[in-house]
Amino acid sequence: MPGTPQPTHPVLSVVVPMYNEEEVLPLFVERLRPVLDELPVSYEVVAVDDGSSDNTSVLLQRTLRDWPALRVVRLRANSGHQAAISAGLQRSVGDWVVTIDADLQDPPETIARMYDAAVARNVDVVYGVRTDRTADSAFKRHTAGAFYRMMRRLAKLDLSQDAGDFRMMSRSTVDAITALPEHNRVLRLVVPTLGFPSTTVEYRRDARAAGESKYPLSKMIRLTLDSITGYSQAPLRFATWFSLLGFIVAALVLVYVIWSKVSGGTTSGWASTVVILAVFSGLQLLCLGILGEYVGRTYTALQQRPSYYVAYDSEHTGPLHTGETDEPID
């Protein structure tokens, strides 16, 4: 398909985080490009290679030769899905920005409907909402549902358990996100906290077209911890209430011991003592762990270490100056 030169300031930017997507990348380009070419607006595609170890970067360079609208940003090391999206948002220039994964579970054809909804309803955010998730495993569906229910309760956010990272945002929304100083952003929580006008577009979630999922259980747990400690103080209150409960029980035990001593009674054997010590030692360790998570986030923020480093940006054709390559971005 012959490439059509794009203007320097596209109306639409499509940000695509990629990590080891060599199997699905040709299929993704084959479906995405016709959709964007048919839109009545100019566009750019910002493909963020998140330190892939396969041939993803090679395939992106080949695609770049005959697709002028494609922009390739390569991170020096694997920094994570959310960091890769943040890198794409930081470098996008469109008036509207779509974030979509390359696995084709979220159909590119929905982008046109998102743009129409954003313009017609005059909103800043259009969430892609999955009406059918049978392509996901039962474990993933149930854990995702539990995660969103928990975050709605803890963080007091109006979240849909069927909305992920497939969304369209206005430039004002993207600028607000990139201006935030926080590390370890969880964008599916950051965007709702802004409270900007929004709407939804429904679609059917498909099975992954090729390759393997890049979100194993360990990353899901890490995302959950980042979400809880980053957007809710409920665990801290949880630790406080446990500490208060421990104090009350300890006071009651002290009263009982004094009363037993005065009345001449005897205290129960060592088993009850061991049980009490074990229970409250466990609660203390739990509370310390919760506090440690928050202290760790504070420590990370104070260090001001970048979330990722940009090693290459195809938009730059000559030698890159300081701040344009190996650029630390929060």
FIDRENDREN-580596 format. One line per 10 residues: their letters; for each residue x, y, z of C-alpha. Coordinates in pm, 1 decimal, padded with zeros to 6 digits. Layout:
% FIDRENDREN-580596
A	X Y Z | ...
//
This chain:
% FIDRENDREN-580596
MPGTPQPTHP	00000.0 00000.0 00000.0 | 00159.3 00328.7 -00102.6 | 00227.2 00566.9 00182.0 | 00066.4 00908.4 00189.2 | 00278.1 01191.0 00335.3 | 00136.9 01312.1 00663.8 | 00139.5 01672.8 00785.4 | 00373.0 01772.7 01066.2 | 00085.3 01812.4 01309.1 | -00150.3 01513.8 01280.4
VLSVVVPMYN	-00498.5 01524.5 01425.0 | -00479.1 01170.5 01560.4 | -00193.8 00986.8 01731.4 | -00209.5 00610.9 01787.8 | 00025.0 00494.2 02064.7 | 00114.5 00123.9 02053.0 | 00334.9 -00030.0 02327.0 | 00518.9 -00337.6 02197.3 | 00727.6 -00604.6 02365.7 | 00837.0 -00913.4 02168.9
EEEVLPLFVE	00552.0 -00884.5 01918.0 | 00727.5 -01019.9 01606.9 | 00459.0 -01284.9 01549.5 | 00161.4 -01051.6 01561.3 | 00316.8 -00728.1 01429.0 | 00256.7 -00791.3 01054.3 | -00106.0 -00882.1 01124.1 | -00150.2 -00574.4 01340.4 | -00012.7 -00339.1 01073.0 | -00226.7 -00510.0 00808.9
RLRPVLDELP	-00541.6 -00432.2 01007.2 | -00449.5 -00094.8 01156.8 | -00327.1 00089.1 00848.4 | -00643.6 00059.1 00633.6 | -00854.1 00178.2 00928.2 | -00642.1 00490.5 00975.8 | -00610.7 00561.7 00603.0 | -00988.5 00572.2 00575.9 | -01027.7 00828.9 00853.4 | -01101.9 01186.7 00738.3
VSYEVVAVDD	-00813.0 01320.4 00948.7 | -00433.3 01303.2 00938.8 | -00263.3 01066.0 01179.0 | 00059.6 00929.7 01319.5 | 00135.5 00591.2 01476.3 | 00381.4 00598.6 01766.2 | 00510.4 00244.2 01810.3 | 00703.0 00211.7 02137.6 | 00941.7 -00084.0 02137.6 | 00974.2 -00166.4 02507.0
GSSDNTSVLL	01320.2 -00323.4 02488.2 | 01212.8 -00624.0 02281.9 | 01457.6 -00914.6 02259.8 | 01313.6 -01062.6 01939.4 | 01283.9 -00915.1 01587.7 | 01018.8 -00657.3 01675.4 | 01256.9 -00364.5 01617.4 | 01367.4 -00508.4 01281.6 | 01010.0 -00548.2 01162.0 | 00927.1 -00194.2 01274.2
QRTLRDWPAL	01218.0 -00055.1 01072.6 | 01099.6 -00244.6 00764.2 | 00746.1 -00111.5 00809.5 | 00884.6 00238.8 00856.9 | 01026.3 00240.7 00502.1 | 00687.1 00254.0 00329.0 | 00465.2 00397.7 00603.2 | 00553.8 00766.2 00655.3 | 00295.7 00801.5 00931.5 | 00478.7 00548.1 01149.1
RVVRLRANSG	00711.3 00673.8 01420.1 | 00929.1 00422.5 01605.7 | 01043.5 00494.0 01960.3 | 01271.7 00234.6 02114.9 | 01337.1 00217.3 02488.1 | 01683.5 00113.3 02599.0 | 01552.6 -00153.8 02835.8 | 01223.1 -00323.4 02911.7 | 01043.1 -00077.5 03138.3 | 00693.9 -00222.4 03154.0
HQAAISAGLQ	00363.2 -00179.5 02975.0 | 00251.2 00134.8 03159.2 | 00589.9 00303.8 03115.0 | 00585.9 00226.1 02741.5 | 00242.5 00386.0 02707.5 | 00366.8 00689.5 02901.4 | 00662.8 00717.4 02662.1 | 00424.3 00715.8 02366.6 | 00197.1 00975.5 02523.1 | 00497.0 01198.0 02596.2
RSVGDWVVTI	00609.9 01190.6 02232.7 | 00271.5 01201.2 02058.1 | 00162.8 01531.7 01903.6 | -00192.2 01466.8 01782.6 | -00498.9 01653.8 01902.9 | -00644.5 01313.4 01990.7 | -00448.0 01015.0 02117.6 | -00549.8 00649.0 02113.7 | -00366.5 00383.6 02315.5 | -00399.0 00027.1 02189.0
DADLQDPPET	-00201.8 -00295.2 02231.0 | -00060.4 -00481.3 01931.7 | -00208.9 -00822.4 02016.3 | -00534.4 -00746.0 01825.8 | -00752.6 -00835.2 02123.3 | -00877.0 -00477.8 02098.9 | -00991.3 -00435.6 01734.8 | -00835.5 -00136.7 01550.8 | -01164.4 -00090.5 01364.5 | -01310.7 00053.5 01686.4
IARMYDAAVA	-01084.4 00359.3 01659.7 | -01309.6 00519.4 01396.2 | -01611.6 00481.4 01625.7 | -01414.3 00629.6 01914.9 | -01321.9 00936.8 01712.3 | -01680.8 00988.1 01596.4 | -01805.3 00957.1 01956.1 | -01545.2 01202.1 02088.3 | -01634.8 01468.0 01832.3 | -02011.5 01415.1 01839.5
RNVDVVYGVR	-02040.5 01411.7 02220.3 | -01772.3 01675.7 02286.0 | -01586.6 01473.8 02549.9 | -01221.9 01441.0 02646.2 | -01204.9 01064.7 02697.5 | -01362.7 00771.7 02514.2 | -01323.6 00440.2 02695.1 | -01330.6 00115.4 02504.1 | -01562.6 -00115.5 02699.7 | -01558.1 -00491.1 02635.4
TDRTADSAFK	-01902.2 -00644.0 02599.6 | -01772.9 -00997.3 02544.3 | -01462.8 -01132.0 02724.1 | -01505.4 -01501.2 02651.1 | -01170.9 -01492.3 02469.0 | -01002.8 -01436.8 02808.0 | -00951.6 -01723.6 03048.8 | -01194.1 -01767.0 03337.7 | -00909.5 -01690.8 03579.8 | -00831.9 -01361.0 03408.2
RHTAGAFYRM	-01196.9 -01257.1 03395.5 | -01252.9 -01328.1 03764.8 | -00928.7 -01167.8 03884.4 | -00993.1 -00860.0 03668.8 | -01343.3 -00830.4 03812.2 | -01209.8 -00862.0 04167.2 | -00943.5 -00598.4 04096.8 | -01190.7 -00339.0 03970.3 | -01439.9 -00405.8 04249.2 | -01162.4 -00362.1 04505.1
MRRLAKLDLS	-01035.5 -00037.5 04348.7 | -01387.0 00105.5 04325.7 | -01426.1 00047.5 04698.2 | -01077.6 00148.6 04813.8 | -01007.9 00443.7 04583.8 | -01370.0 00559.0 04545.4 | -01334.1 00564.0 04166.5 | -01606.3 00509.4 03909.8 | -01435.8 00227.0 03721.0 | -01574.2 -00018.6 03470.7
QDAGDFRMMS	-01429.1 -00367.7 03504.6 | -01455.8 -00402.1 03125.8 | -01245.1 -00095.9 03038.5 | -00868.6 -00143.9 03008.1 | -00597.5 00060.2 02834.9 | -00782.8 00090.8 02503.6 | -00905.8 00449.9 02504.6 | -00902.9 00779.3 02314.2 | -00800.4 01100.4 02489.9 | -00793.5 01466.5 02397.0
RSTVDAITAL	-00466.2 01659.9 02394.7 | -00574.7 01834.9 02715.5 | -00610.5 01497.2 02886.5 | -00272.1 01375.4 02764.2 | -00103.0 01698.0 02876.0 | -00260.4 01661.7 03220.0 | -00131.9 01303.8 03248.0 | 00222.5 01379.3 03136.2 | 00240.0 01673.5 03378.3 | 00182.4 01446.0 03676.9
PEHNRVLRLV	00502.0 01391.9 03879.3 | 00413.8 01045.3 04008.6 | 00610.6 00730.5 03923.7 | 00464.9 00388.5 03840.7 | 00151.4 00534.3 03686.5 | -00141.8 00300.4 03638.4 | -00312.1 00480.9 03351.8 | -00643.0 00297.0 03377.6 | -00673.4 00463.6 03721.1 | -00502.1 00795.7 03642.9
VPTLGFPSTT	-00743.7 00889.3 03364.2 | -01065.6 00844.3 03570.3 | -00917.8 01044.1 03860.6 | -00891.3 01348.9 03632.4 | -01270.2 01359.3 03609.8 | -01274.4 01491.8 03252.5 | -01594.8 01448.0 03047.1 | -01606.2 01097.3 02903.8 | -01814.5 00844.3 02717.1 | -01782.8 00479.5 02617.5
VEYRRDARAA	-01774.5 00272.0 02301.2 | -01851.1 -00097.5 02327.8 | -01668.4 -00372.0 02139.3 | -01608.2 -00745.7 02146.4 | -01270.2 -00852.1 02283.3 | -01103.5 -01108.0 02058.1 | -00848.4 -01375.6 02130.4 | -00482.6 -01283.6 02093.5 | -00396.5 -01308.4 01722.0 | -00047.2 -01454.8 01774.8
GESKYPLSKM	00230.8 -01482.4 02030.9 | 00199.0 -01504.5 02406.4 | 00055.4 -01273.9 02670.7 | 00306.6 -01028.9 02816.5 | 00110.9 -00998.8 03141.1 | 00189.7 -01302.0 03359.9 | 00057.6 -01340.2 03713.4 | 00362.6 -01169.5 03866.4 | 00304.6 -00850.6 03663.4 | -00066.9 -00856.7 03746.7
IRLTLDSITG	00019.4 -00871.2 04118.0 | 00268.6 -00585.9 04079.9 | 00006.9 -00378.1 03896.3 | -00241.5 -00447.0 04175.1 | 00005.2 -00336.0 04444.3 | 00091.4 -00019.6 04249.5 | -00278.7 00052.6 04207.0 | -00365.4 00005.9 04574.3 | -00071.6 00195.2 04721.2 | -00080.8 00465.9 04454.5
YSQAPLRFAT	-00450.5 00552.8 04468.6 | -00580.8 00461.1 04812.3 | -00492.2 00519.1 05175.8 | -00726.6 00242.8 05287.0 | -00442.4 -00004.9 05362.2 | -00286.0 00250.6 05597.1 | -00616.5 00284.8 05778.6 | -00635.6 -00093.8 05778.9 | -00300.5 -00106.3 05960.6 | -00415.7 00164.4 06202.9
WFSLLGFIVA	-00732.3 -00025.1 06293.7 | -00535.3 -00345.9 06343.9 | -00297.1 -00161.1 06574.6 | -00591.5 -00019.9 06770.2 | -00749.5 -00362.2 06793.4 | -00420.6 -00508.1 06920.4 | -00398.0 -00236.2 07185.6 | -00752.9 -00304.7 07306.6 | -00698.0 -00680.0 07326.1 | -00364.1 -00629.9 07504.1
ALVLVYVIWS	-00535.0 -00400.8 07759.1 | -00807.4 -00660.2 07821.0 | -00545.9 -00932.6 07868.4 | -00361.1 -00707.6 08114.0 | -00681.6 -00650.0 08313.4 | -00749.6 -01023.8 08315.8 | -00396.6 -01102.9 08438.5 | -00421.0 -00844.5 08718.8 | -00763.5 -00972.7 08823.1 | -00636.5 -01333.9 08821.6
KVSGGTTSGW	-00337.8 -01234.4 09035.3 | -00553.0 -01046.2 09288.2 | -00818.7 -01319.3 09311.3 | -00559.3 -01590.1 09349.0 | -00655.5 -01762.3 09025.1 | -00406.4 -01915.4 08787.4 | -00334.4 -01816.9 08432.7 | -00393.8 -02064.7 08151.4 | -00104.7 -02267.0 08013.4 | 00155.7 -02170.5 07761.9
ASTVVILAVF	-00060.1 -02266.7 07457.6 | -00289.2 -01966.0 07491.3 | 00012.5 -01739.1 07536.9 | 00182.3 -01875.0 07226.9 | -00136.1 -01835.8 07021.3 | -00179.5 -01472.3 07128.1 | 00183.9 -01392.6 07055.1 | 00171.1 -01562.9 06716.8 | -00148.5 -01387.2 06610.3 | -00034.9 -01040.6 06704.9
SGLQLLCLGI	00314.8 -01093.7 06572.4 | 00158.6 -01182.0 06237.3 | -00062.7 -00873.5 06248.1 | 00236.4 -00654.7 06329.5 | 00432.5 -00796.4 06038.5 | 00135.2 -00739.1 05808.1 | 00106.8 -00378.1 05918.9 | 00479.9 -00327.0 05875.1 | 00455.3 -00470.2 05523.9 | 00176.1 -00227.7 05435.2
LGEYVGRTYT	00371.5 00065.4 05573.9 | 00679.0 -00057.0 05386.0 | 00493.7 -00042.6 05052.8 | 00405.5 00322.7 05108.4 | 00752.2 00411.4 05236.1 | 00899.6 00238.6 04931.2 | 00683.9 00445.4 04695.2 | 00785.4 00763.1 04878.2 | 01151.0 00664.7 04857.8 | 01123.2 00596.0 04485.4
ALQQRPSYYV	00956.4 00932.0 04426.2 | 01226.5 01115.7 04620.4 | 01498.7 00948.6 04412.9 | 01334.3 01089.5 04097.5 | 01470.1 00809.2 03884.1 | 01318.8 00799.4 03534.1 | 01061.9 00535.7 03448.3 | 01232.1 00468.8 03115.1 | 01509.4 00581.2 02879.5 | 01452.5 00653.8 02511.8
AYDSEHTGPL	01732.8 00505.3 02304.7 | 01600.5 00585.5 01955.6 | 01331.2 00794.4 01790.6 | 01279.6 00760.4 01415.6 | 01156.5 01118.4 01390.7 | 01516.7 01234.5 01436.5 | 01714.5 01179.9 01118.0 | 02048.8 01319.6 01233.7 | 02263.3 01300.4 01544.7 | 02053.2 01345.2 01854.5
HTGETDEPID	02140.3 01606.2 02110.8 | 02144.4 01562.3 02485.2 | 01789.0 01514.3 02608.3 | 01678.1 01350.4 02282.1 | 01848.0 01015.5 02317.9 | 01896.3 00820.5 02637.7 | 01644.1 01071.7 02765.2 | 01513.2 01006.3 03115.8 | 01140.0 01053.8 03133.2 | 00926.7 01012.5 03443.0
//
